[in-house]
Amino acid sequence: MMNCIIYQNDMSMFNTSLIIEEEHRMLMKWLEPVIEVKCDEINNDVMNDENKKLYENLISILRHDNCLNDDNGIEIENIFLLAIRNAVLISYTAGLRDGINIYKK
């Protein structure tokens, strides 16, 4: 009988955990458009303020390197911009999730 009670309590905790995870997923889905806008703002700030000189150096190298054709240079530039954008999105989303988890505890 005691094992049955422990099992029920474990299942109750498991179900509660699943509900919290589902609520968290739904909240993040609902916030997705806001996250996208905020990440675009951060990305613009990063590219215009903090990394402007690095970006200008990259473009200068790509334009003056005779081994690359224009398409390859543009592709490398796009990869660089996408990598920065992805890093901002991942970092912002992780911070938001951590904040939500701390608040719920």
C-alpha positions, 0 to 999 in steps of 0.5 A: 500500500505504501508503494502505491502512495509513493508511486501516485505522488511521483506521478503527480509530480511528473504530471505537474512537471509536464503541465509546467513544460507545456505552459512554458512552451506555449508562453514562448510560442506566444512571445515569439513575435516579440522575441523576433522584434527584440532580437532584430533591435539587438542585432542592429545595435550589435552590428552598428555599434559594437561590431561595426569596425569588424564588419567593415574589415570583413567587407573590405577583405572580401572586396579586395581578395582576388581569390573570391568571386563576387558570389562567394564574397556575398555568401561569406558576408551572409553567413557572417550576418546570419551567425551573428543573428543566430547568436543573438536569438539563441542568447536572448531566448535562453535568457528569457527562458532562464528568467521565466524558470527563476520566476516560477520557482 
